[in-house]
Amino acid sequence: MVNYSYIIIDDSQEGVLETKRMADSFSELVFLAAANTYESGINLILEQEPQLVLLEIDPHNPKSNLSLLLINELHRYLNKIPQIIITTRKKNLAFDAIQYGVTDYILKPLKRIDFIKLILKLKKSNIERENNSYKVSTNVLKPIFIPQQQQIIHDQSLILCIKSYGDYRYIDAKDIAYLRADNNSTDIYLYNGEITTAFKTLKHFETVLSYPFIRIHNSYIVNRNYISRIHNGNSFCYIKSSAVKLPFSKSYKKNIDLIISDLSNGNYLEI
């Protein structure tokens, strides 16, 4: 079975979760990472070298600068760019996307059948490519040895640098359990119990941090990987190996539903 590594570029955390949840139901698709701005998306593609890019081109936040121009930028650096799959809610952008040579255009809300069609299209393209390689080899009477493609796994996670009057504090993002708003600053709670303060708003962190960080309340962003329990009746999320419980509000209930759905997609047993 052929696997396809992919990244998601979407300025909406809800959009990232929706796309990942759908893609995770197909064993052929291997998730690498997600980004939520034009610049971070370009950097992620160059670093991770995915085979597929699932790209939103009609962002919620215009400051993210997400658009089809991202494809043009890739041509500046790469001889061969990844296959681009547009995931958006607007039908009227499809013609423009076709002009950029995208592989597919999938409308939100995402449907399983569209991903089935995408994978079949990718497999058909691979078979045609292999057949063409075989024809060339028989014509010139020389064997063509095609090395097996190896998936590159990048384990390095995002490092946050919290600067304050010449003091540089480095935090591995994967160690952050949750973030709490404190007026115009944000308290960052690490899984080991340490707390540090950054003089940026929670809204700023919502913009720069992508999956698995999810906004659940006006005052909280949580790392989905540290959630041990979700109580819908009391509207609380519980943090692993601690007595901490974080409230979630009705306005972010859809994000909670997506977390529940995402957690159930893994090696999961409901009792």
C-alpha positions, -999 to +999 in steps of 0.1 A: +000+000+000+013+034-010+013+061+017+011+099+012+025+122+038+006+155+042+005+188+060-025+211+067-023+248+061-054+265+076-057+296+098-087+281+116-080+256+144-115+242+137-105+238+101-073+220+109-092+196+132-119+190+106-094+182+079-072+160+101-102+141+114-113+132+079-078+124+066-071+102+097-098+078+087-076+068+057-046+047+064-029+059+032-026+095+045+002+102+070-001+134+090+032+154+095+022+188+109+000+219+105+005+256+099-019+286+100-001+314+081+014+320+047+049+323+061+048+293+085+031+272+058+060+279+033+086+271+060+068+239+070+067+226+034+104+233+029+112+216+062+089+186+061+089+179+023+053+165+023+038+148-007+005+165-002-005+200+010-041+205+021-045+242+017-072+267+028-072+297+004-101+317+020-088+324+055-109+336+085-081+360+094-068+381+064-036+387+083-027+350+078-022+359+041-033+324+029-040+323-008-030+306-040+001+328-041+016+303-017+020+280-047+039+306-067+063+311-038+071+273-037+083+274-073+110+298-061+126+271-040+115+237-053+120+219-086+090+198-078+063+211-055+040+188-035+006+180-048-018+208-036-053+200-025-075+230-018-100+227+011-123+257+013-160+266+015-161+289-016-170+274-050-161+306-069-124+301-062-122+268-081-114+283-115-085+303-101-072+272-084-073+252-116-051+279-132-025+271-106-025+234-114-038+221-081-044+184-078-079+186-063-104+211-050-125+199-020-154+219-006-161+222+031-178+207+050-155+178+040-171+146+028-156+112+030-164+104-007-143+134-018-113+119+000-120+085-014-119+101-049-087+119-041-069+087-030-081+068-060-068+097-082-034+096-065-032+058-069-042+060-106-015+087-112+011+065-095+002+035-117+004+056-149+038+069-138+051+034-132+037+022-165+054+050-183+087+042-165+084+006-176+077+016-213+108+038-213+129+010-198+118-016-224+124+008-253+160+015-244+167-020-232+181-007-199+166-014-165+155+015-145+160+011-108+135+031-088+147+035-052+120+029-026+108+062-012+115+066+025+093+087+046+113+113+065+101+117+101+108+150+118+106+147+155+117+183+163+088+202+177+083+240+179+104+259+204+090+290+219+114+317+231+099+339+258+120+372+259+119+396+288+146+423+294+175+403+280+162+370+295+156+343+269+134+314+281+131+284+257+101+262+259+093+231+239+058+235+227+050+198+232+056+203+270+028+230+272-004+216+288-024+248+285-023+286+283-044+310+304-052+347+295-042+373+321-053+407+307-026+415+281-003+387+290-006+349+290+004+324+316+019+292+301+015+261+321+039+232+315+031+196+321+058+194+348+040+221+368+062+250+358+045+283+349+059+312+329+044+344+316+046+359+281+037+395+275+014+385+245-023+381+245-040+347+243-053+358+209-017+361+197-010+325+208-042+313+191-028+327+159+008+313+161+000+279+177-017+253+155-029+217+162-028+202+189-034+236+206-072+244+206-091+274+220-118+262+244-127+294+263-120+331+261-094+325+288-079+291+278-061+273+250-054+236+258-030+211+243-053+183+232-026+157+240-029+165+278-067+161+281-076+131+303-113+138+306-141+159+291-173+164+311-200+179+289-225+183+318-202+205+339-184+220+309-149+211+321-117+196+305-094+178+329-056+178+325-037+145+328-019+136+361-032+167+379-062+182+396-065+209+370-098+213+353-104+239+326-138+253+317-150+254+281-177+278+269-206+273+246-190+295+219-162+269+217-183+238+221-177+229+185-140+227+192-147+203+221-168+181+198-139+180+173-115+170+201-138+142+212-141+130+176-103+133+171-095+113+202-118+085+190-099+081+157-068+066+172-062+033+190-094+036+208-118+015+229-151+028+243-164+009+273 
